[in-house]
Amino acid sequence: MLIRITLSLAAVLALAGCNRPPAAPSPEKPPEPQASALRNAMQQPLDKAKAARDALEKAPDTRAADDAESGR
């Protein structure tokens, strides 16, 4: 009796494992990016730093004007 239950259970488990694989994605349509929120969160501080650097590079050099006024 125990052998019948064991064999039946083993057969059910074996058949349950034989499912079709999931459908392959269409090669014409690329998959949607899933990490865009994380990428954006990481990119924001970098963009701010680049903007600050660009602003400093474009700003006129005030040190030379200050030195000329003070007579150094």
C-alpha positions, 0 to 999 in steps of 0.5 A: 500500500505504501509503495502505491502511494509513493509511486503515485506521488512520484509520478504526479511530481514528475508530471508536474515538472514537465511544463512548457517553457515560457514563451521566448520574447519577440526578437522584433521588440526589445525587452523593457528596461527594468532598472531605469529608476535605479539608473536615474537615481544614480545618474542625478548626482552625476549630472548635478556635479557635471553641471556645477563643474561646467558652471565653474569652468564658464564663470570668469576668473574673479581671482585676477580681478580681486588681486588687481583691485587689492594691488597684489 
